């Protein structure tokens, strides 16, 4: 702590070093007695003075406050918490940090850390709460679900607990509007007409954020923390929670502006999606959120009824005065109020019990219908108007008018079908919504309709999106794959003649979602049973894998998709597909090993074909503009007449040269440059998954028939397997050499090479004629022996042993070795003496390096052996180096003896 307090210049001290010191301080400080009051006071004063904008210091200070002021009898000489709060809020950087609305990471992290510090101080010392603090807190608040805003809402809640009410502050504005209102109020005084109205509050709600809040409503958000837990809401499926408003703030806000004595514009309340967010709160899992939403709807219903009667009296008055234009406008408003009342009446009549939870899809339906009431010129307005007039209650067990809208025969039937499909895509987000749709046989209807000629490409893409949304729900995955035959349906869709780029991309998204939802659910079950997340450390009885027939179905779908990758799949979808295929293959290997250990009867796994591997490599090469690989695949496809790769000419035109591509980049703006950089990053990630996919492929050589029995036009599949192995081996090896040395990737490649490639003499003969392959293999061999990995010594020796065996076998298959070869191998690789294992591998690497470089004899190696045997040096006994030197000398002596 003393060293940290002495470093006053933040720019002069390394950030990583300071962060490490602060982390170490948190680990060491366990009690207030471990630190003197003077050191603590110095740490606080210097930190607030010189590190106020450093989020690491602020977070450390928040955590240490709990230790230093944890008990009621803390040291009297410590800085009082009220003084510490005053020092924090009166700092010159307090307002700039709190009022910073930029989205830069550094500013957001500093603001979040500062709010956490304030929250900790308020909890420890409630007497610091003051109503005047609301000006800054509301100005810093954004009413969103971002981490800083959630902590600010917790801070406001602490003020409410300490009898400092926000209602007494008489301002419900937030953000910059709160600052402007405070300035005006301070200048002109607290006059009544300057108080913010409900229109001013609703004007702060951004329409796009409100719409996103409706579509991605946080169903698991709790309005009241349970058992004093203040866990922050998080959702991995939402990229930025700052784009969603917080219903825990909006619902009390709506309740305040909908009080009976307030005046509110009901149509504006609907148009800004405030009613939609309130209705979506009825689908929340938290009963308190639903209760708050029902209260807001009841208040809005009363305002809506009052507005209808006011408009009705105004219509009567204008008819008496013969003001026709004004009368028509008011009549339209009166009709809108009446239809909104009809909508709320049928919703109210359909709720069977108090605080009923609505399915998410029905909540979306109600909010969309309410918005549609504001657009009487649309065709869907008439559809919903007829529905409201013909129903008394909303059936919560069905999607309203699904069959009527999906199988409509009006002139605008396409609009109706698109609307109901959009509703399903946005609404199926939980198990309740899925069960409702499944009970209505909606998924069977969608799968059946997509196979008839009446189904257009656009409708089929929307159907796939609906299925993809349903596949995110764990309950839906099993039924869709087993009961509905979704995987077989996907193969049928992909194998259609008129397959388009849009359809193939949608199918890839669906496959990715289906597989990983299946996998995550199975891993959760395993974690519950085994209590650990690592599959390798569990006993076989606790490793729960997906059934092998189901895995084979997924592989059939991937095989069908790979045949159509030539349609121009972009980098994002290729990355998803390769990642999914890799995961399926790894899981298949795990399932096979588990079944083998359990002595269960299993079928042979489905093998990957050469054409599938070439299609994957072709798609990657075309997107990466790798003309060398494209030329090789083109020559190979022409040689073997592969129909699946006949679109290679189109890809070659796209990759022709870098000139057109560079010109395209220069002509576009910064956004396009970012897109290109993102695609390059995705393609770099694809190489990792591609190399892992290739090691699951094995060449298949069929038994040769007599030439008299073979048709003249029949192609040799063995030759195709040989050419494919050559291309995949060279590409994988090139990728390993170009990137930083990775032990796991290298071991994976070497294991596959020994298992699938080296045992076929035809492939080895082709590879040994390739000088580029030989140079890359020697380069990787050198990296393997010289690389500094994170694994243990035994694992590194195992990899070196594997690589050495491969190199020796390749040399022996090449032939023309001297008689000394057997002597070197037997001396350097003893069967029983393990102490000579590592030194023997080292000497053998020198021998292999010389022969692999093209030398006719190992003269340089022999001269090295002679120097070792003839050298005289003092060796310290007992050290590891002495044992290694002794072993090297013994091996060299044995080689000299065998030679002579």
C-alpha positions, 0 to 999 in steps of 0.5 A: 500500500505504501508503494502504491501511495507513493506513485502519484503520477498515473501516466508514469506508472504501468497500468498493469502493475498498479492493477496487480498491486490492487488485486494483491491488496484485496487478497491480503487485507482480510481484517481491519486490524491488518492495516493501520488507520494512518496507512488507510487514510493515506491510501484513500486521500492519495487515491481520490486525489490522483486516481479518481478516474481509475476504475481499478482503484474505485473498485478496490476502494469499494471492496475494502470499505466492507473490510475496514468498516465491516463491524460496528467497532472499527478504528476511530482514527479512520476517515468517517464515512460521511467525510469519505462520501463528501470527498467523493461527491465534491471532487472536480471530476465527479460531475464529468464522470457521472454526466458522461453519456459517451459509450467509450469503454473507459468512461463507462467503466469509470462511471460504473465503478464510481456508482458502485462506490457511492452505493457502498457508502450509502449502505454503510452510512445512510445518513449521507442521503440528501434530497439534493443528490437526486439532481445529479443521480437522475441526470446520470441515469439513463433508465436502461438495463446497462450495468451503471444504470442498474446500479444507479437504480439500486442507489435510488432505491437506497435513498427511498429506503432511507425516507428520501422519496423521489416523489417529494423531489417533484421531478420524474425526468432523467438524463440531460432533461433533468439538468435542464429542468433543474436549471429552469427551476432554479432560475424561475422558481418552483412555479406550477406551470414549470413542473414537468408534465406527462408529455414531457416524461413520455417525450424522453422515451426513444421509440427505437429503444422502446420497440427493442424493449418490447421485442426483447423484454427482460422476463427474468428481471425482478422489480424487488430484490429477494432476500436482500440480493441485488444481483444485476440482470444479464442476458447473453442473447442481447448484444447491448443491454443499454439498448433496452429500457428497465421495466423496474423503472418504467412501471413505477414511472407510468404509475406516477403519471397515470394517477387520477389527478394527472392529465395524459395523452392516451394516444401518445402513451400508445404510440411511444410503446409505453402500453406495449412495454406494460403489456409485455410485463404481463409475461414476466416470471416475477409476480411483482412485475406482473402485479405492477403491470396490471396496476398500470393497465387499470390506471390507463383504462380509467384514463382511456374511458375518461378520454372517450367521454370527453371526445364524445361530448366534443363530437356532439358540441361540434355537430351542433356548431356544424364544424365538419372538419374538426368533427371528423378528426375528433370522430377518428380519435373517438373511434381509436379510444373505443377500439383500444377499450375493446382491446383491453376489454377482451384481454381483461375478459380472457384472464382467468385468475388474478396476476395471470402470466401471459405467454410471451407470444400473446403479449407481443400480439396485444402490443402489436395490435395496439400499435396497429390501431393507430394506423387505420390506413393499413389492411391489418387494421380492418382485420383486427377491427373485425376480430375485436368486434367479433370476440368477447375475450382473448383465448390464452391457449391459442395464437389468435386467428393463426389459421385465418391469417396464414391460410387467408384468401383475400387479395392481401393474403401475403400481408396477413401471412407475413404479419403472423409469421413475424409475430411467431418469429418475435414471440416464441421466446420461452417454453410457455409460448412454444407449448401454446404453438405446439398445442395448436400444431403450428409447427406441423403446419409450417413444415407442411406448407413449406413443401408445396409450390405455393410457398414462395422463397420469402415465406420459406425463409420466414418459416425457417426463422420461426423454427430457428427462434423456436430452436432457442427454447430447450423444450422445443428442441426435442419435439422438433427433432423427434416428433416433427422430423425437423432434421429430415425436413432440412435435408429436403429443403437443402436438396431442392433444385431452386435453392437460393443463397437466402435459404441456405444461410437460414438453414445454417442458422437453424442447424447451428441453433438446434445443435448447440441448444441440444448440446447445452441442455445435455451438458447442464444435465451432466453438470447436475449429475457429475458436479463438474464441467469437464467431460474428460475427468468424469467416469464413463457412467456420468458422461451423458452424450446425445444418441448416436442416431441423432448425431448421425442425423445432424451429420447428414444435414451438414453433408447436404449443406456442404454440397451447396456452399458454392452458392456464395455463403458469406464469412459469418455463415461459413464460420457458423457452419464449420463451428457446428460441424466441428462440434458435432464431430467432436461429440460423435467421437466422445459418444463412440468412446463412451459406448465402447467403454460401456461395451454397447453395440454401436453402428459404424460412424458416418464417414466424411467424404472427400467432396465435402472436405473440398467444398469446405476448403473451396468456400473458405478459399473463395472468401479469402481470395486464395488463388493458389488453393482455388486453382488447385481445387479447380484442377482437381475438380476437372480431373475427377469431374466433380459436379458439386464443385462445378461452380468453381469458375464463379468463385475464381472470378470473384478471387481474381485478383486483389486489385478489384477487391482493394479498389472496393475497400478504397471506395467505401467508408469506415463502416465498410472497412470495419465490415471487411476487417470483421470478415477477415477475423471470421475467416481467420477463426474459420481456419482453426475449425477447418483444421479440426474438421479435416483431422476427422476425415480419412481417405477411403480406398476401395478394392481395385477391380480388374481393368477389363471389368471397369467401365471406361468412364468410371473414375477412380475414387482412390485417386480422388482420396489421394489427391484430397489427402495431399491438398488437406495435409498441405493446407493444414501443415501450412496453417500450423507453420504460419501461426504461433506454435500450438502443442494441442493443434500440432498433436491433433494434426500428427495423430491424424497424419499417423492414423489416416495418411502415413499408412497409405503408400500412394499418399506418401509417395505424392507428398514426398514429391512435394518440396513445399510439404517437406520444408513445412514439415521440417519447419514444424519439426523444428518448432516442436523440439524448440517450442516452449509450451505450457504442458508438462515435460512428459506431454512434450516428450510424447509429442516429440516421440510421435513426431519422431516416429512419423519422420523416421517412417517417412524416411524409411518409406523413401528408402536409400538409407545406410546400414548405420540407420538401424544402429542410430535408431536402436541406440537413441530409442531404447525399449526399456531404459527411460532415462535415455528417452529425452536425450535420445530424441534430441540426438535423433532430431539432429540425425533426422534433420540432416537426412531430411535436408537431402544429405546422402549420409549423416556425416555431420551427425557422426562428427557430432557424435565423435566430438561428444565421445572424445570430449572430456568435461567435469560433470557435477554429480547428482544434477539433472544436467549431469544425468542428461550428459551422461545419457548422451555420452552413453548413446554416442558411445553405443553408436560409435561401437555399432559403427565400428 
